Amino acid sequence: MMRQGPNNLITDVAGLLVGNAEDHRLKSGVTAVLCDPPATAAVQVLGGAPGTRETDLLAPHNTVQSVDAVVLSGGSAFGLDSASGVQAALREMGRGFAVGPHRVPIVPAAILFDLANGGEKDWVRYSPYRDLGYEAARAAAPTFATGTAGAGTGALTATFKGGLGSASTVLDNGVTIGALVAVNAVGSATVGDTRHFWAAPFELDGEFGGLGLPAPWPQDARVPRYKYRELRARAANTTIAVIATDAVLTRAEAKRLAIAAHDGFSRALWPSHTPLDGDLVFALSTGASGKALLLEDFIDLGAAAAATMARAIARGVHAARDTGDDLIPAWSSRP
């Protein structure tokens, strides 16, 4: 029997803190996940238009075995500067991979495209994302805002505003798994022209409205919704996420966990993993539970990863709020 963690956030996984920083005039922001101690990490990219930093080092055959943080950012390729800000904050904290007398914080990052969302992207020379990354790292805490916050500040889907979502699950064996996601998809998190979420079968305790699936099933549910049709913004997409657990995983097992979590994208967004999305999942294992898993237990963990990710996606859209100058409405504003 799966249940929510105490805060229903990724930080229910021991060893993780999350910080947000955003600029509402810019309609963009950054979310940093800090790992203390460093966590075993992996990544899986299934979208056709990714933007990343330091993902090659996450391959199981490469030298560095753990990361100090991962970053989700708006700003398209400009947002990759956010990792430099997080790295600077970690260096001030004395964190990082030891190389002789030096410490190098290891900070992989992924970005989404929110440049065409109506915000004022009028910086002169350098973008603001490095400073936003620094602020996000310094704000890292056990609880954090969701919806129109951090990397989800300017996110949009085909039908409603997107946002930053998070959820957690405690399995029967005591292992905790958590998801964090910035939802900015080509497709839609809701069924047809309704407010019902595709992720409804996985909802726990009415966490995103308790509407269930629509009945009768709407005929327009069979018609995919695309942001580039609704907003005429072909490149303004990508859902980026983190799945984390306190189970003890190898790098290869973390990779399998990232793959499993992508099933949550498919359960909560239709369509997902398109050529115009850069859909990506980082996986983190803090090992704080001390529990290594048997094969059958890992199958349960993968199923929980998909369900928790689907819930986090719906929660991100559900928590988004209107700011008065939005291109499309927030879920909460539509009756």
C-alpha positions as CSV (number, residue, x, y, z in Angstrom):
1,M,0.0,0.0,0.0
2,M,1.6,3.3,-1.1
3,R,1.2,6.4,0.9
4,Q,2.4,10.0,0.7
5,G,5.5,11.1,2.5
6,P,5.0,13.6,5.4
7,N,5.4,16.7,3.1
8,N,4.5,15.1,-0.2
9,L,7.6,16.6,-1.6
10,I,10.9,15.2,-3.0
11,T,12.6,16.4,0.2
12,D,10.9,13.6,2.0
13,V,13.9,11.6,0.7
14,A,16.5,12.1,3.4
15,G,19.6,13.9,2.2
16,L,17.9,16.3,-0.2
17,L,17.0,20.0,0.1
18,V,15.4,22.2,-2.6
19,G,15.5,25.9,-3.3
20,N,13.7,28.1,-5.8
21,A,14.5,31.6,-7.2
22,E,12.4,33.4,-9.8
23,D,11.8,36.7,-11.5
24,H,8.1,37.3,-12.2
25,R,8.9,40.1,-14.6
26,L,11.1,37.7,-16.5
27,K,8.5,34.9,-16.1
28,S,11.3,32.4,-15.5
29,G,13.3,30.9,-12.7
30,V,15.5,28.2,-11.3
31,T,15.1,25.2,-9.0
32,A,18.2,23.6,-7.3
33,V,18.2,20.2,-5.6
34,L,21.2,19.9,-3.2
35,C,22.5,16.5,-2.1
36,D,24.2,16.2,1.3
37,P,26.1,14.0,1.2
38,P,26.6,13.7,-2.6
39,A,24.2,11.3,-4.2
40,T,24.6,8.6,-6.8
41,A,23.1,10.0,-10.0
42,A,22.0,9.1,-13.6
43,V,20.0,10.6,-16.4
44,Q,17.6,9.6,-19.1
45,V,16.7,11.8,-22.0
46,L,13.7,10.8,-24.2
47,G,12.7,14.2,-25.7
48,G,14.0,15.3,-29.1
49,A,15.2,18.8,-28.1
50,P,17.2,18.6,-24.8
51,G,19.4,21.3,-23.3
52,T,21.8,20.0,-20.7
53,R,25.1,20.5,-18.8
54,E,27.4,17.8,-17.2
55,T,25.2,14.9,-18.3
56,D,27.9,12.9,-19.9
57,L,29.7,12.4,-16.6
58,L,26.6,10.5,-15.3
59,A,27.2,7.5,-17.5
60,P,27.9,4.4,-15.4
61,H,31.3,3.9,-16.9
62,N,32.6,7.4,-16.1
63,T,34.8,8.4,-13.1
64,V,32.8,10.7,-10.9
65,Q,30.3,8.6,-9.0
66,S,28.1,11.2,-7.3
67,V,26.8,14.7,-7.6
68,D,26.5,17.6,-5.2
69,A,23.3,19.1,-6.8
70,V,21.2,19.0,-9.9
71,V,19.5,22.1,-11.4
72,L,16.3,22.6,-13.4
73,S,16.0,26.0,-15.1
74,G,14.0,28.1,-17.4
75,G,15.6,30.3,-20.0
76,S,16.5,27.8,-22.8
77,A,20.3,27.6,-23.3
78,F,20.7,30.8,-21.4
79,G,19.4,28.9,-18.3
80,L,22.4,26.6,-18.3
81,D,24.3,29.5,-16.6
82,S,22.2,28.7,-13.5
83,A,24.4,25.7,-12.7
84,S,27.4,28.1,-12.4
85,G,25.5,30.0,-9.7
86,V,24.7,26.8,-7.8
87,Q,28.3,25.7,-8.1
88,A,29.5,29.0,-6.7
89,A,27.1,28.6,-3.7
90,L,28.3,25.1,-3.1
91,R,32.0,26.2,-3.3
92,E,31.3,28.7,-0.6
93,M,29.9,25.9,1.5
94,G,33.1,23.9,1.0
95,R,31.3,21.3,-1.1
96,G,32.6,19.5,-4.1
97,F,34.7,16.7,-5.7
98,A,38.2,16.8,-4.1
99,V,41.0,17.3,-6.6
100,G,44.2,17.8,-4.5
101,P,43.7,21.0,-2.5
102,H,40.7,22.0,-4.7
103,R,37.0,21.2,-4.5
104,V,34.9,21.1,-7.7
105,P,31.1,21.0,-7.1
106,I,29.5,18.6,-9.5
107,V,26.2,20.1,-10.8
108,P,24.4,18.7,-13.8
109,A,21.6,20.8,-15.2
110,A,18.7,20.8,-17.6
111,I,16.7,23.6,-19.1
112,L,13.2,24.2,-20.6
113,F,12.2,26.8,-23.2
114,D,10.1,29.7,-21.7
115,L,11.5,32.6,-23.7
116,A,8.3,33.1,-25.6
117,N,5.9,33.2,-22.6
118,G,5.3,36.9,-22.5
119,G,8.0,37.8,-19.9
120,E,10.5,40.6,-20.4
121,K,13.7,38.9,-21.6
122,D,15.5,42.2,-22.0
123,W,18.9,41.6,-20.3
124,V,21.8,43.4,-22.0
125,R,24.9,41.2,-22.0
126,Y,24.7,38.4,-19.5
127,S,21.5,36.6,-18.6
128,P,20.2,36.6,-14.9
129,Y,20.3,32.8,-14.6
130,R,23.7,32.6,-12.8
131,D,22.4,34.8,-10.1
132,L,19.1,33.0,-9.9
133,G,21.0,29.7,-9.5
134,Y,23.0,31.1,-6.6
135,E,19.8,32.4,-4.9
136,A,18.1,29.0,-5.4
137,A,21.0,27.1,-3.9
138,R,21.2,29.5,-0.9
139,A,17.4,29.1,-0.4
140,A,17.5,25.3,-0.3
141,A,15.3,23.9,2.5
142,P,13.2,20.9,3.4
143,T,10.0,22.6,2.1
144,F,9.6,24.8,-0.9
145,A,6.9,26.5,-3.1
146,T,5.4,24.7,-6.1
147,G,3.3,25.8,-9.0
148,T,4.4,29.2,-10.3
149,A,7.8,29.1,-8.7
150,G,11.4,28.2,-9.5
151,A,11.9,26.5,-12.9
152,G,8.1,26.3,-13.2
153,T,7.5,30.1,-13.0
154,G,6.9,30.6,-16.7
155,A,5.9,27.1,-17.7
156,L,2.9,26.4,-20.0
157,T,1.2,23.4,-21.4
158,A,-1.2,23.1,-24.3
159,T,-4.3,23.8,-22.2
160,F,-3.3,25.4,-18.9
161,K,-0.3,27.0,-17.2
162,G,2.4,24.6,-16.2
163,G,4.4,24.8,-13.1
164,L,6.7,23.2,-10.6
165,G,5.3,20.0,-9.1
166,S,6.5,17.5,-6.5
167,A,5.2,14.4,-4.8
168,S,6.5,11.6,-2.6
169,T,5.7,7.9,-1.9
170,V,6.6,5.7,1.0
171,L,6.6,2.0,0.0
172,D,5.6,-0.9,2.3
173,N,9.3,-1.7,2.8
174,G,9.9,1.8,4.2
175,V,11.8,3.1,1.2
176,T,10.8,6.6,0.1
177,I,10.7,7.9,-3.5
178,G,10.2,11.5,-4.5
179,A,9.7,13.4,-7.7
180,L,10.3,17.0,-8.7
181,V,9.2,18.3,-12.2
182,A,9.0,21.5,-14.1
183,V,6.0,21.0,-16.5
184,N,6.3,22.9,-19.8
185,A,5.0,20.3,-22.2
186,V,4.0,20.4,-25.9
187,G,1.0,18.4,-24.8
188,S,-1.6,18.6,-22.1
189,A,-1.9,17.3,-18.5
190,T,-5.7,17.3,-18.7
191,V,-8.2,15.3,-20.6
192,G,-9.7,17.0,-23.7
193,D,-11.3,20.3,-22.8
194,T,-11.9,19.3,-19.2
195,R,-10.1,20.0,-15.9
196,H,-9.6,16.3,-15.2
197,F,-6.0,15.1,-15.1
198,W,-4.6,12.2,-17.1
199,A,-2.8,11.2,-13.9
200,A,-6.1,10.8,-11.9
201,P,-5.7,7.0,-11.4
202,F,-2.6,7.6,-9.3
203,E,-3.9,10.5,-7.2
204,L,-3.6,10.1,-3.4
205,D,-5.8,12.0,-0.9
206,G,-7.2,14.5,-3.4
207,E,-3.8,16.0,-3.9
208,F,-4.7,17.6,-7.3
209,G,-8.4,18.3,-7.0
210,G,-9.9,14.8,-6.5
211,L,-11.9,15.0,-9.8
212,G,-11.0,11.5,-11.0
213,L,-11.4,10.7,-14.7
214,P,-14.3,12.3,-16.6
215,A,-17.5,10.4,-17.1
216,P,-18.9,10.1,-19.7
217,W,-15.6,10.1,-21.5
218,P,-15.4,13.2,-23.7
219,Q,-15.1,12.7,-27.4
220,D,-12.4,15.4,-27.7
221,A,-10.2,13.4,-25.4
222,R,-9.0,11.5,-28.4
223,V,-7.7,14.6,-30.1
224,P,-4.2,15.5,-28.9
225,R,-3.7,19.1,-27.8
226,Y,-0.4,20.8,-28.9
227,K,1.0,24.0,-27.6
228,Y,2.3,25.0,-31.0
229,R,-1.3,25.0,-32.3
230,E,-2.7,26.8,-29.2
231,L,0.1,29.4,-28.8
232,R,1.9,29.4,-32.1
233,A,5.1,28.7,-30.2
234,R,6.7,25.6,-31.7
235,A,9.9,25.6,-29.6
236,A,8.4,26.7,-26.2
237,N,8.5,23.3,-24.5
238,T,10.1,20.6,-22.4
239,T,9.4,18.8,-19.1
240,I,12.4,18.3,-16.9
241,A,12.4,16.3,-13.7
242,V,14.2,14.6,-10.9
243,I,13.3,11.2,-9.3
244,A,15.0,10.4,-6.1
245,T,15.1,7.6,-3.5
246,D,16.7,6.8,-0.2
247,A,17.3,3.2,-1.3
248,V,20.9,2.2,-2.0
249,L,21.3,2.1,-5.8
250,T,24.2,1.6,-8.1
251,R,24.7,4.0,-11.1
252,A,23.2,1.4,-13.4
253,E,20.2,1.0,-11.1
254,A,19.8,4.7,-10.9
255,K,19.7,4.7,-14.7
256,R,16.9,2.2,-14.7
257,L,15.0,4.3,-12.2
258,A,15.2,7.3,-14.5
259,I,13.9,5.2,-17.3
260,A,11.0,4.0,-15.2
261,A,10.1,7.6,-14.1
262,H,9.6,8.5,-17.8
263,D,6.6,6.3,-17.7
264,G,5.1,8.9,-15.4
265,F,5.4,11.5,-18.2
266,S,3.4,9.2,-20.5
267,R,0.8,8.6,-17.8
268,A,0.3,12.3,-17.1
269,L,1.0,14.2,-20.4
270,W,-0.5,13.5,-23.8
271,P,1.5,13.5,-25.9
272,S,4.9,13.4,-24.3
273,H,8.5,12.8,-25.5
274,T,7.8,14.7,-28.8
275,P,10.5,16.0,-31.2
276,L,9.8,19.5,-29.8
277,D,10.2,18.5,-26.1
278,G,13.5,18.0,-24.4
279,D,12.0,15.6,-21.8
280,L,14.6,14.5,-19.3
281,V,14.7,12.8,-15.9
282,F,17.7,12.9,-13.4
283,A,17.7,10.0,-10.9
284,L,19.3,10.4,-7.5
285,S,20.0,7.8,-4.8
286,T,20.9,9.2,-1.4
287,G,21.2,5.7,0.2
288,A,20.0,7.2,3.5
289,S,17.7,4.2,4.3
290,G,20.6,1.8,4.0
291,K,18.4,-0.6,2.1
292,A,19.7,-2.3,-1.0
293,L,16.9,-3.9,-3.1
294,L,16.2,-7.3,-4.4
295,L,15.1,-7.5,-8.1
296,E,11.4,-7.8,-7.2
297,D,11.7,-4.8,-4.8
298,F,13.3,-2.8,-7.6
299,I,10.3,-3.6,-9.9
300,D,8.0,-2.1,-7.2
301,L,10.4,0.9,-6.9
302,G,10.1,1.5,-10.7
303,A,6.3,1.3,-10.6
304,A,6.3,3.8,-7.7
305,A,8.7,6.1,-9.6
306,A,6.2,6.3,-12.6
307,A,3.2,6.9,-10.3
308,T,5.0,9.5,-8.2
309,M,6.2,11.3,-11.3
310,A,2.7,11.4,-12.8
311,R,1.3,12.8,-9.5
312,A,4.1,15.5,-9.4
313,I,3.2,16.6,-13.0
314,A,-0.5,17.0,-12.1
315,R,0.4,18.8,-8.9
316,G,2.6,21.2,-10.8
317,V,-0.3,22.2,-13.1
318,H,-2.8,22.2,-10.2
319,A,-0.7,24.5,-8.1
320,A,0.0,27.1,-10.8
321,R,-1.6,30.5,-10.2
322,D,-2.7,33.4,-12.4
323,T,-0.4,36.4,-12.5
324,G,-2.6,38.8,-14.5
325,D,-0.7,38.8,-17.7
326,D,-0.6,35.1,-18.7
327,L,-0.9,33.7,-22.2
328,I,-3.3,31.0,-21.0
329,P,-5.2,30.5,-17.7
330,A,-4.1,28.6,-14.6
331,W,-6.0,25.4,-13.9
332,S,-7.3,27.0,-10.6
333,S,-8.9,29.9,-12.4
334,R,-11.2,27.8,-14.6
335,P,-14.5,26.7,-13.1
